[in-house]
Amino acid sequence: MSVDDLKQPSQQQRTGPLRIAVLVSGNGSNLQVLIDAIQAGALPIEVVGVISNRDDAYAITRAQQAHIPVAVLSHTDSGKRMGIKTFETHASAQLVAWQPDLIILAGFMRVLSAAFINNSTATMINLHPALLPAYKGLNTHQRVIQAGERYHGCSIHVVTAELDAGQVLTQALLNVNPKDTADRLQTQVQSMEHQLLPWTVLLLAKGILPLNTNKISAEAKSYLPTLPLRLFLES
């Protein structure tokens, strides 16, 4: 069965590609996955802009090489590092200008305020390196090993004011080997993220997953599978 076969017949067809803005802080490998998929014709999306809170993030170079607009919001004109309120003011204005349909936090390493999230121009989703709702926060790989978990993975969830607590849309799972280290799990999970993100974005672009999970009709709830959708990958 193809993605198109799963689409609700009553859903309105999108007239253009899904417009996406991406917030980054580092290497930007997940941004690159999206760029590669667009260039291959595999995703009906357009990355309308990238916002980085670090001026040394390699993600900036990836975006520039793909001719994607970039806003670097790391320091003020005086050279002082931007506080979160200043960052959010500039980021909000930039997002209003770009008018994305979806905002992706891809390795974005600042905690956003409730006001910024609640007043966002579009739904925000985030990649988290654990099987939510378990292991919210940091150091997930080491915590999974210390707890003796059999399974690990990553989740894509809607961003809310409560940390890592929004609706989980999709997850990718792997088996934890007793000999695994935190570094090895980190490498495995990052590889899984590179598969989970484009898969999830495709489901959103095709309308299989709703862009606003808080406004799903009763008819849609009876049609849609229980979230999260899960991608099982061999370790």
LINNOR-V46338 format. One record per residue. N is the residue number from 1. D_CENTER is the distance of its C-alpha to the mean C-alpha in Angstrom with 1 decimal. Layout:
# LINNOR-V46338
n=N d_center=D_CENTER
n=N d_center=D_CENTER
This chain:
# LINNOR-V46338
n=1 d_center=25.3
n=2 d_center=23.0
n=3 d_center=19.9
n=4 d_center=22.4
n=5 d_center=24.7
n=6 d_center=22.3
n=7 d_center=21.7
n=8 d_center=23.7
n=9 d_center=26.9
n=10 d_center=27.1
n=11 d_center=23.7
n=12 d_center=24.1
n=13 d_center=23.2
n=14 d_center=20.8
n=15 d_center=23.1
n=16 d_center=20.7
n=17 d_center=17.4
n=18 d_center=14.2
n=19 d_center=13.7
n=20 d_center=10.4
n=21 d_center=10.2
n=22 d_center=8.1
n=23 d_center=9.0
n=24 d_center=10.2
n=25 d_center=13.0
n=26 d_center=14.1
n=27 d_center=14.6
n=28 d_center=11.8
n=29 d_center=12.0
n=30 d_center=8.6
n=31 d_center=9.5
n=32 d_center=12.8
n=33 d_center=11.8
n=34 d_center=10.7
n=35 d_center=13.9
n=36 d_center=16.0
n=37 d_center=15.1
n=38 d_center=16.0
n=39 d_center=19.1
n=40 d_center=20.0
n=41 d_center=19.9
n=42 d_center=17.6
n=43 d_center=14.9
n=44 d_center=16.3
n=45 d_center=14.0
n=46 d_center=14.8
n=47 d_center=12.9
n=48 d_center=15.1
n=49 d_center=14.4
n=50 d_center=12.8
n=51 d_center=13.6
n=52 d_center=14.5
n=53 d_center=16.2
n=54 d_center=18.1
n=55 d_center=20.7
n=56 d_center=20.9
n=57 d_center=17.3
n=58 d_center=17.7
n=59 d_center=14.5
n=60 d_center=17.0
n=61 d_center=19.4
n=62 d_center=16.9
n=63 d_center=16.2
n=64 d_center=19.9
n=65 d_center=21.0
n=66 d_center=19.1
n=67 d_center=20.7
n=68 d_center=17.6
n=69 d_center=18.6
n=70 d_center=17.6
n=71 d_center=18.2
n=72 d_center=19.0
n=73 d_center=19.4
n=74 d_center=20.7
n=75 d_center=24.4
n=76 d_center=26.8
n=77 d_center=29.7
n=78 d_center=31.9
n=79 d_center=29.8
n=80 d_center=28.6
n=81 d_center=25.0
n=82 d_center=23.2
n=83 d_center=23.1
n=84 d_center=20.1
n=85 d_center=22.1
n=86 d_center=22.9
n=87 d_center=19.4
n=88 d_center=18.2
n=89 d_center=21.2
n=90 d_center=20.6
n=91 d_center=16.9
n=92 d_center=17.8
n=93 d_center=20.5
n=94 d_center=18.5
n=95 d_center=16.0
n=96 d_center=19.1
n=97 d_center=20.6
n=98 d_center=17.7
n=99 d_center=17.3
n=100 d_center=13.8
n=101 d_center=13.2
n=102 d_center=9.4
n=103 d_center=7.6
n=104 d_center=4.2
n=105 d_center=4.8
n=106 d_center=5.2
n=107 d_center=8.4
n=108 d_center=9.4
n=109 d_center=12.5
n=110 d_center=14.1
n=111 d_center=14.5
n=112 d_center=14.4
n=113 d_center=17.4
n=114 d_center=17.8
n=115 d_center=19.5
n=116 d_center=16.7
n=117 d_center=14.2
n=118 d_center=17.0
n=119 d_center=18.2
n=120 d_center=15.0
n=121 d_center=15.8
n=122 d_center=12.9
n=123 d_center=10.5
n=124 d_center=7.5
n=125 d_center=4.6
n=126 d_center=3.7
n=127 d_center=4.5
n=128 d_center=8.3
n=129 d_center=11.2
n=130 d_center=13.4
n=131 d_center=14.5
n=132 d_center=14.0
n=133 d_center=16.1
n=134 d_center=17.9
n=135 d_center=17.3
n=136 d_center=15.4
n=137 d_center=15.4
n=138 d_center=16.4
n=139 d_center=18.5
n=140 d_center=17.2
n=141 d_center=18.8
n=142 d_center=22.2
n=143 d_center=22.2
n=144 d_center=21.6
n=145 d_center=24.5
n=146 d_center=26.7
n=147 d_center=26.3
n=148 d_center=27.3
n=149 d_center=24.5
n=150 d_center=24.9
n=151 d_center=21.3
n=152 d_center=18.0
n=153 d_center=14.6
n=154 d_center=10.9
n=155 d_center=9.0
n=156 d_center=6.0
n=157 d_center=7.4
n=158 d_center=8.4
n=159 d_center=9.1
n=160 d_center=12.9
n=161 d_center=15.7
n=162 d_center=16.2
n=163 d_center=14.3
n=164 d_center=11.9
n=165 d_center=14.0
n=166 d_center=12.3
n=167 d_center=12.6
n=168 d_center=11.1
n=169 d_center=10.3
n=170 d_center=10.5
n=171 d_center=11.7
n=172 d_center=13.3
n=173 d_center=16.7
n=174 d_center=19.2
n=175 d_center=22.7
n=176 d_center=23.5
n=177 d_center=26.7
n=178 d_center=29.2
n=179 d_center=29.5
n=180 d_center=25.8
n=181 d_center=25.1
n=182 d_center=22.1
n=183 d_center=21.7
n=184 d_center=22.0
n=185 d_center=19.4
n=186 d_center=17.0
n=187 d_center=17.7
n=188 d_center=17.4
n=189 d_center=14.1
n=190 d_center=12.6
n=191 d_center=14.3
n=192 d_center=12.9
n=193 d_center=9.2
n=194 d_center=10.6
n=195 d_center=11.9
n=196 d_center=9.5
n=197 d_center=6.6
n=198 d_center=9.5
n=199 d_center=11.2
n=200 d_center=8.8
n=201 d_center=8.5
n=202 d_center=12.3
n=203 d_center=12.9
n=204 d_center=11.5
n=205 d_center=13.5
n=206 d_center=16.5
n=207 d_center=16.5
n=208 d_center=16.6
n=209 d_center=13.8
n=210 d_center=14.6
n=211 d_center=12.5
n=212 d_center=14.4
n=213 d_center=15.0
n=214 d_center=17.7
n=215 d_center=19.8
n=216 d_center=20.2
n=217 d_center=23.9
n=218 d_center=26.2
n=219 d_center=26.8
n=220 d_center=23.1
n=221 d_center=22.8
n=222 d_center=25.8
n=223 d_center=24.3
n=224 d_center=20.7
n=225 d_center=20.4
n=226 d_center=19.7
n=227 d_center=16.0
n=228 d_center=14.3
n=229 d_center=14.8
n=230 d_center=15.4
n=231 d_center=15.6
n=232 d_center=18.5
n=233 d_center=18.9
n=234 d_center=22.1
n=235 d_center=22.2
